[in-house]
Amino acid sequence: MRQILVLLIAVTLTGCIQSGEGDPMSWYASQDGRAPKGTSVYVCHGTGCARKERVDFSAADMGRLRSILVSGAGSPEKERRAMGRAVQWFEKRVAPQVGSGNDVGGFDLSTVNKPGQLDCIDEATNTTSVLKLAADNNYLKHHRVGRPKARGFFLDGRYPHATGVVVQISNGESYAIDSWTRDNGEPPEIMPLSVWFKQRPQGLQS
């Protein structure tokens, strides 16, 4: 039974082992995603960005996103916390249209390929999209948006997992903004990417 479970996870999360340096635009190409355009975001769901729902942000939405991020302009640390709040707001904002209000954090075999449920590829892509939208509109002061990164290859005892990434402009340090481990609308995990790479998450459910 354990061997079957591992095989199912391996097949489902193959996309999560992909990573690399570069512009976040290359991530969209590799995952069949779509980058934000104007004030529209293409929200991935259903596992591996299998489904993409266009969500158009109104002027009020953009104002709300800006106000959240401007509240963190005082320092890089404050801005990272504000980015976490922006991801929470984004997930709650798009949930009624996408049907992701009941998205369950972590990996749960019972939710694979279900519309409205998100795996790590969906989450990393969506986090990148809302932060890229913010960056494109000059809402970020201390960070630029990086290409999502991944860890875990089973051989090292960890299942594959990807995260959104931002880079602090002043020192070049990368940080993970990982919403996959939490249910929809809950605060994402934010930590140095070097720490994230070493983690062994407890999010596996069966």
Beta strands, then each sheet from edge to edge (+ up, - down):
strand 1: 40-45
strand 2: 51-56
strand 3: 107-108
strand 4: 143-145
strand 5: 149-151
strand 6: 161-168
strand 7: 174-178
strand 8: 189-192
strand 9: 204-205
sheet 1: 1+ 2-
sheet 2: 3+ 9+
sheet 3: 4+ 6- 5+
sheet 4: 4+ 6- 7+ 8-
end
